[in-house]
Amino acid sequence: MAVSVEWEVKATEFANCNCSYGCPCQFSGLPTHGNCRYVAGFQIEQGHFGDVELDGLRAVTMAIWPGAVHEGNGTMQMVIDERADTRQRDALAKILTGQETLDMATMWWVYAAMSPTKLPPIFARIDLEIDVDGRSGRLEVPGMVSSKGAPIRNPVTGGEHRVRIDFPESFEYKLGEIGSGTSTVTGALPMELKDSWGLFCRLHLSRKGRLN
């Protein structure tokens, strides 16, 4: 596909999937339970899609794969900030489905390529709080998504664990803070996740991939 629009996004992310805290998928392993269920919220600090500004907007992506992500056959859906105007909605939809992106350059491209079923986007209010260094977060799409993130607790002392993944070759983040996530999602992609993989990270992505 010819790429014609330059885009760039600086954002924070809180993601929760059904894998254990180690998330084998990060290390080319198979998912903990043989399948993948995933929901993530994104807070854009700075961004543009061509001449369309995206500063301050939010988005949610969610998907279900019957096996590992790379095996495909997934179903995905987006929630786009209701505050976005028509051009911003179109821009976010294209970024989050890997359009105007070089092949394999971002996780959004990969997830979209591995999800032949793409449900229509939803435009709704998104409440999102992310503390990357504190490994905590809250994501709410009223009536549809409720997610909370927290540090992993030592089962003996109750103290907070701090675990980070330094991933120079990642198409998503360079440094990910790892915590615990619990989510309830209703609608077309229902899921119940409890005390499973939580990711808190800063993103700097463009159509060419991760910038730092």
C-alpha positions in Angstrom: 0.0 0.0 0.0 1.3 3.4 -0.9 1.9 5.6 2.2 0.9 9.1 1.6 0.3 10.7 5.0 2.9 11.4 7.6 1.8 11.0 11.2 3.4 11.0 14.6 2.0 10.3 18.1 3.4 10.7 21.6 1.1 9.0 24.1 0.8 7.0 27.3 -0.7 3.5 27.3 -2.4 1.2 29.8 -3.0 -2.3 28.5 -4.4 -5.4 30.1 -4.5 -8.9 28.5 -5.3 -12.4 29.8 -1.7 -13.6 30.0 0.2 -14.1 33.3 2.4 -11.3 34.5 5.3 -12.5 32.4 3.2 -12.4 29.1 5.0 -15.0 27.0 4.0 -13.1 23.9 6.6 -10.4 24.7 9.3 -13.1 24.3 7.9 -14.9 21.2 6.2 -17.5 23.3 2.6 -18.7 23.1 -0.1 -17.0 25.3 -0.6 -18.3 28.8 -4.0 -19.7 28.1 -3.6 -20.5 24.5 -5.6 -17.5 23.3 -5.4 -13.7 23.6 -7.9 -11.2 25.0 -6.7 -7.7 25.1 -7.9 -4.1 25.9 -5.8 -1.0 26.0 -6.3 2.8 26.4 -4.2 5.5 24.9 -3.9 9.1 26.0 -2.4 11.3 23.3 -0.2 14.1 24.5 0.9 15.2 21.1 0.0 14.0 17.7 -0.9 14.7 14.2 -2.0 12.9 11.1 -1.0 15.1 8.2 -2.4 18.5 9.1 -4.9 17.0 11.5 -4.0 17.7 15.2 -4.7 14.9 17.7 -3.4 16.5 20.9 -5.4 15.5 24.0 -7.5 12.9 22.4 -8.0 9.3 23.7 -8.7 5.9 22.1 -9.3 2.3 23.1 -8.4 -0.8 21.2 -9.6 -4.3 22.1 -9.3 -7.6 20.4 -9.8 -11.4 20.8 -7.7 -14.0 19.0 -8.5 -17.7 19.2 -4.8 -18.6 19.5 -1.6 -16.6 19.5 -1.8 -13.1 17.9 0.6 -14.1 15.1 -1.7 -17.0 14.1 -4.4 -14.5 13.1 -8.2 -14.9 12.9 -8.7 -12.1 15.4 -11.7 -9.8 15.9 -10.9 -6.2 16.9 -12.8 -3.0 17.8 -11.9 0.6 18.5 -13.5 3.2 20.7 -12.6 6.7 19.6 -12.9 9.8 21.8 -16.4 11.4 21.3 -14.7 14.8 21.5 -12.9 14.1 18.2 -14.3 15.9 15.1 -14.9 14.1 11.8 -11.3 14.5 10.5 -9.8 13.5 13.8 -12.0 10.4 14.0 -10.9 9.3 10.6 -7.3 10.0 11.4 -7.4 7.9 14.6 -9.2 5.1 12.9 -6.5 4.9 10.2 -3.7 5.0 12.7 -5.2 2.3 14.9 -5.9 0.0 12.0 -2.4 0.3 10.5 -3.3 2.4 7.6 -0.8 4.9 6.3 1.8 2.8 8.2 4.7 0.9 6.8 4.4 -2.9 7.1 5.1 -4.3 10.5 6.1 -0.9 11.8 3.7 -0.6 14.8 1.7 -2.9 17.0 -1.4 -1.3 15.6 -0.4 -2.5 12.1 0.3 -6.0 13.4 -3.0 -6.3 15.4 -5.0 -5.1 12.5 -3.3 -7.4 10.0 -4.0 -10.3 12.4 -7.7 -9.4 12.8 -9.6 -10.0 9.6 -12.8 -9.1 11.4 -12.9 -5.4 12.3 -16.1 -4.3 14.0 -17.4 -0.7 13.4 -15.7 1.9 15.7 -17.6 3.3 18.6 -17.5 7.0 19.4 -17.9 7.5 23.2 -16.6 9.2 26.3 -13.3 7.7 27.4 -12.2 8.3 31.0 -8.5 7.5 31.3 -5.8 7.9 34.0 -2.3 6.5 33.6 0.6 6.7 36.0 3.4 4.9 34.1 6.0 5.1 36.9 3.5 4.2 39.5 2.2 1.3 37.5 -1.4 2.3 38.0 -4.3 3.2 35.7 -8.0 3.5 35.2 -9.9 3.1 32.0 -13.6 3.5 31.7 -15.9 3.6 28.7 -19.3 3.9 30.3 -21.4 0.8 29.9 -18.7 -1.0 28.0 -15.2 -1.1 29.4 -14.0 -0.9 33.0 -10.3 -1.5 33.7 -8.0 -0.9 36.6 -4.2 -1.3 36.8 -2.0 -1.5 39.9 1.5 -2.6 40.9 2.2 -6.4 41.3 2.2 -7.2 45.0 4.6 -9.5 46.7 2.4 -12.4 48.0 4.4 -12.7 51.2 5.1 -9.1 52.2 2.4 -7.3 50.3 5.0 -4.9 49.0 5.1 -3.5 45.5 7.1 -5.2 42.9 8.7 -3.1 40.2 9.4 -5.0 37.0 10.4 -3.3 33.7 11.0 -4.7 30.2 13.7 -2.8 28.2 12.8 -3.7 24.6 14.9 -1.8 22.1 13.5 -3.8 19.1 9.8 -3.5 20.1 7.3 -2.0 17.7 5.4 -0.6 20.6 7.5 0.6 23.5 11.2 0.9 24.5 10.6 0.6 28.3 7.5 -1.0 29.7 6.5 -0.9 33.3 4.8 -4.1 34.2 1.9 -4.4 36.7 -1.4 -6.1 37.2 -4.7 -5.4 35.4 -8.3 -6.3 35.9 -10.9 -5.6 33.3 -14.5 -6.2 32.4 -15.6 -5.6 28.8 -19.1 -6.0 27.5 -20.6 -5.7 24.1 -19.4 -7.5 21.0 -16.0 -8.5 22.5 -16.9 -9.6 26.1 -14.0 -10.4 28.4 -13.3 -10.8 32.1 -9.6 -10.3 33.1 -8.5 -10.5 36.7 -5.0 -9.9 38.1 -3.3 -10.5 34.8 -0.7 -8.8 32.6 -0.8 -5.0 32.9 1.4 -2.8 30.8 2.1 0.9 31.5 4.3 2.7 28.9 5.1 5.8 27.0 4.8 5.7 23.2 6.4 7.6 20.5 5.3 6.2 17.1 5.1 7.2 13.5 4.2 5.6 10.2 7.8 4.3 10.1 7.7 2.7 13.6 8.9 3.5 17.1 10.9 6.7 17.3 12.5 6.3 20.7 
